[in-house]
Amino acid sequence: MSLLFKNAVVIDGIALEPREHTGVLIEGGRIRALGANLKPERDTSVVDCAGRSLLPGLIDCHTHLCFDASAKPVDHLIAESDATALLKMVHHARQTLQRGVTTVRDMGAPHLLDVALRSAINAGWVPGPRLFVSGPVITITGGHCHFMGHAADSIDQICRAVRQNIKAGVDVIKVIATGGRLTPGSSLNTTQYSIEELSALVAEATAAGRPVAAHTGGLEGIRRAVDAGVTSIEHGSYVDEPTMLAMKDKGIVWVPTNAPAVRILQNPPSIDFPQAYLDAVRETWHARRAAVKRGIELGMRFAAGTDAGVPSTPHGGIAREVKVFHELGMPAMQALWTATRWAAELLGKSDEIGSLKVGKLADMILVSGNPLDDLDRLSDPEIVIKDGVIVQSKIERGVAV
């Protein structure tokens, strides 16, 4: 059955201004027509969108479906069996989709659990967003995220780890270029790989047609990843302006993952964090906040990623990430593009998702009012459509015959 959404404010992810009183016709999982005065054909289900906005399904470019957003997600993951962890990931995937996130780039899971979940979603066995997965991250022995990664301590071992992940069918190679806060004994400011090692990794991944996402915290690790030519910088908390300009020149996308710090510092969590952890989050956010503001002024390319699953950061909360970009100086439409158009470009899938255009996959959300006036509206979609199928709906729809 075809679906016709009529009388909508359409924010298509392409135009700078919304289009009012516009319809979208879906057939066969794709957008068949888009414009005013569309007429329903036989066996077409019709949704009157008066007072609502229709926009592309949202894209979260950095999540961890294996983490549970508790105060100790790593401890919980390590203590769980793979079966329990996978069932938890299924639950998180469903939550994510219900909140209007129709595509996710998952940035690390142990034992190829994310690959298994992607297969289950694609087969229709469980509901969830379209997944792009990294599989086990590539890190040094005992390094950050070693509990869900390949240990690789030389160029030969790095290349082998890349090849193992490619053989397993991952979509993106995730390398841990610096330490991180969630791994005991690790620090954001420690570097894990040399430029030569990172360059070898990028060359190996590029030869197989895979992008490279680099976890980074401290400046030296960011510089090395940028010099090596990674596809995206994840987090990048202590980046400086010369390195931002180098990223812009090379077309490297920045996924700063602002939401966790904002959630912890602006809305004190119910879970009890040690004061030292809160102080570290505050210091890092102070640096990243200033850097993102400057990056926006410089016209850098960003993509939204929530780091969902880390402490106090629930799955599906992409609206908060988009809103932070706006609060830091990005126009509302461009902030929305970080989770639609620009996110799809990072994934290399802008020909299929990230905007509403005839022929593209019908991933869409319907929200009340105009989200450009209040980006919080993104957090509670009234309808969620993935591949042309309504997977979540809070409003009635009729059928024209």
N, C-alpha and C positions, 0 to 999 in steps of 0.2 A: 504494500500500500504506500502511496506517495504521501508526503507531508507538506502542507502549505502553511507558512507563518505569514500572517498579513498584518498590516497597520503597525509595523514595528519601527522603532528608531534603530537603524542599522549602523553599527560601528564595525566596519569591515576589516580593520587592520591595515588598510592601504591609504584611504583618503584622510586628510587632515580634519575634516568635519564630518559629523554623523549625517545620515540621510533619513529624513522623516517619512512616515507613511509609506514604507517600503516592504515588499514581500520577498520571501525566500522559498523556493520550491525544491524539495528534496525527493530524489528518486534513485533507487539502486545504491544507496549509501553515499551519493554525491549530490552536489548542488547542481540542479538542472537549470534553474532560472533565478534571476535576482532583479527586482525592479518594482515599479509602481503598477497597480492595477492588474496583478496576476490573478487569473481565474482558476478555480479548482476544476480538475477533471474528474471523471468517474473514479470512485473508490479512493478519494483523497481525504485524508484527515486534516482538518483545518483548525489552526490555533489563532485566535484573535489576540494580537499582542498590544492592543491599545494601552498606552501608559507604561510600556515596557521597552527594553532595549535588547537587541539581538547582536551578539558578537562572537568571535571565534572561541572555541574551547581553549581554556587556559593551559599553559605549558610551564611546568616546574623543572628547571634545568639542573637542580641539585637536591636530591633526596637520599635518604637511607631508609628504605622500607623495612630493613631488618632491625632498626632501632625503635624504641617504644616511647620516646619523649619523656621518660622518667628522669630522676636525678642521676641514675646510674645505668644508662642504656647499654654501655659496654659490658658491665658486670652481668647484666641480665642475659645478653646475647651469648657470652662465653659459657654461662651456666646451663643454657638451654640445649636440647638436642636439635639436630637439623630439622626434624619433623615439626617440633614445636615452633622453631624460628620461621619455618616456611608457612605454617598456619597463621602465625602472627602477621607475616608479610601479606598474606591473602586478605586479612582483615584490614590492614592499613591501605592496601590497594583499593578496596571497596570504599573506604572512607574518603580517599582522595578523589575518586571519580564522582562520588555523590556531591562533593563540594565544587564541582565544575572544572576540575583539572583533568583534561582528557588525554594529556600526554605528559610523561615523566621521563627524565633522565636520571636513573638510579646510579649513585656514585660509590658503589662498593657493597659487596655482600660476600660472606664466606661460602666456600664449597659450591659455587655456581648456583646458589639458590635463586638469584635474580634471573638467571637464564631459564631455570625451570619455571619460575613464575611467569615470565614473558611467554613461554610456550603454552602454558595453561590458559592465559588470558587470550592469546591469539586463537586457541582452539575453541574458545567459548566455554571452557569448563568452569571458570570463575570470572566474576566481573572485575574490571579494573581498567586503568588508563592504558593507552598505548605506551609500551615500555621500550626505552633505549637503555641498555645496561652495560656496566663496565666489568662485571665479574670481580674476581679478587684483585685488589689494588696491587701495584708494584711498589715495594718498599724495601728498606734495608733490613738485615737481620735485627730483630728487636726494635725496629723503628716504629714510627707512628702507624697505627692500624695494622700492625703485624698479625693480629688475631683474625684478620679477614683478608690476608694478602699473600702474594708470592714474595719470599725473601730472595733478593737479588743484590749481590755485592760486587759485581764486576760487569763489564760490558757484555761478555758472553752470557752471563746469567740473566742480565736484563733482556737481551734479545730473545733468549729462550723463554722467559716469562711472557713476553709480548706474543711470541708464537703460540704458546700454550693457550693464552686467552683467545687469540684469533681462531685457533682450532676449535675452541669451545663455542664459538659463535658470538662473541661480545660485539657490541656496536661502537664502543669507545674504549680507549686505553686510559686508565687513571693511574698517574704516577704521584707518589708522595715526595715532593721536592724538599719539604721542610718538616720539622716536627709539628706536633699538634697538641691541643689541650686535653683531649679525652684519653690519651694514652699515658699511663703512669711513667714518669721518668723522662717524658718527651717535652720539648719546648718549641714554641712557634719560631724562635729565632735561630734554631739549629738547622744547618743545611744537611741534606741526606745524599745528594748526588752532585757530581761535578758537571760542568758544562759539557765535557766530552761524553759523559755517560748519558746525560739527558738528550744530547744530539743524536746519539746512537739509537736511543729509544724512539725518538721522533722519526728518524729515518726508517726504522723497522716498521713502525706503525703506518707511516705514510705509504710505504711500498705495498702494504696490504689494504690501503684505502680506508684506514681508520684514523679518526681525529684523536688528539691527545689532550686530556684535561689534567692540569697540574694543581694539586693541593699545595698552597703556599701560605706562609704567614710572614716571616721576616723578609727584609728587603733583599739580602744577598740571594736567598733562594728564589725570590721572584725574578731578580735580574737574570739568574742562570736559566730559568725556565723560558723567559722571554728571548734571551740570546739563542736558545736551542730551537725556538720556533714552534712552541706548543700552540694548540688551537685555542685554548681558553685557560685563563687564570681563575682558579677557585679561591675564594676568600680574599687573598692579597692584602691583608690588613695593613701592613707597613710599607706599602708602595710609595715611591716618591714621584715627583712630577716628570723628571727625565725618563723614568721607566714607563710612566703612563704614556708619554709621547712616543716612546719606542713601541709600545703595544698598539697605539693608534696607527702608527706608520706601517706596522706589520699585519694589521687587521686582526689582532688577537682580541678575543671577546673577554670581558671581565664579568664574572659571576660572583659578586661580593658577599652574598648570603648575609644580608643585614638582619633578617628577622629574629634569629636567636637572641642576639644581644638586646635588641629593642624590646622583645617580649620580657626578658629577665629584668631589665633595668627600668622600663617604663611601667610595667605591671608586675609588681613583686609576686613571685610564684608562691603557690601553696606549699611546694616542696622545699625542704630546708637545705639550702646550699651553704657550704662553708664560706666564711667571710673572705678568705683568700681567693676563692674561685670568683666571687662577685667582684672583688677588686681587680682581678685579672681581666674579667669580661669588660669592666668599665674602662680600663686603660686601653684595651684593644679597640673597643667601640669608639673611643675618642679619636684614635688615629684613623680608623677606617671611615668614620663619618666625615672627617675633614677631607680625606682622600677622595671619597665618592663625590662630594660636593665639587671638588676641583675637577674631577674626571667628567662630570656633567658639563661644566663650563668649557672644558676642552673639546667636547663633542665626541668622547669615547663611545664605543659600542658596548652596551651592557645587555645581559640577559638575566632574567629573574630566576633565582634559586633559593629555596627556603632553608636548606640543610635539615629538612623535616626529619624528626626522629631523635635529634640531639636534645639535650635537656630543655624542657619547657617549650618545645617547638612541635606542635601537633601536625599530623599529616593533613594535607589539603589546605593549609593556611596561606596560599599564594597571595591573597588580597592584601595581607599585611606587608609583604615584600614589595608589591607594586606601590602601595601607599607610601612607603618609606622613600622610594625613589622620588615621588612627587614632593614629599616634605623636604627633601634635600635639594630641590630646585628644578627638577625635570617637569616639563609640562605634562598635564594629566594624560593626554593622548600618547605621548612618547613613553610615559611610565607604563601605560597599558601595553604598548608594543614590546616592552621587555619580557612580557609573558605571553606574547602572541607572535607577531611578525618577526621581531629580532630573535626570539627564542627558536622559532622554526628555522631561521637562517643558520643559527649555531648548529642545530641538529642536521643540517643539510637536507631539510625536508620542506622548504618553503614552497615547493611546487605542489605539495599535497595538503599541508596544514598551516595554521598560523594566520590565515586571512580567509575572508568569505569571498569567493569568486567562482563563477560558473566552471564546473569541471573538477573542482577540488573536493576532497573528502568532507562530508558534512559533520564536522565536529563543531558544535555551537553551544552557547549557553544563553538563556533568556533571564534577564534580571529586571527587577522593578525600577521604574524611573530611568534616569540617565546616570550611569556610573561615572561619567566625567565630572559630574557635579559632586559626587560622593563615592570615592573608590571603595568604601566599605561595602557598597552594594554587591560587589563581586563575591563577597564571602557567603552569600545566601541565595544562590540561583534558584529560580522558580522552575526552570526546566534545564536538563542537561542532555545533550544529544551527542552520541559518539557513533561514527560510521553510519549516520542517518537513522539511528534507532534512539528513541527516547528512553534513557536509562534511569531518569529521575524526574518526577513531575509533581508539582504542587497545585496545578490549575487544571480545570476541565478543558476538554477539547471535543469538537463535534466532527461529524463525518458528512461530507457532501457526496451525493450519488448522482 
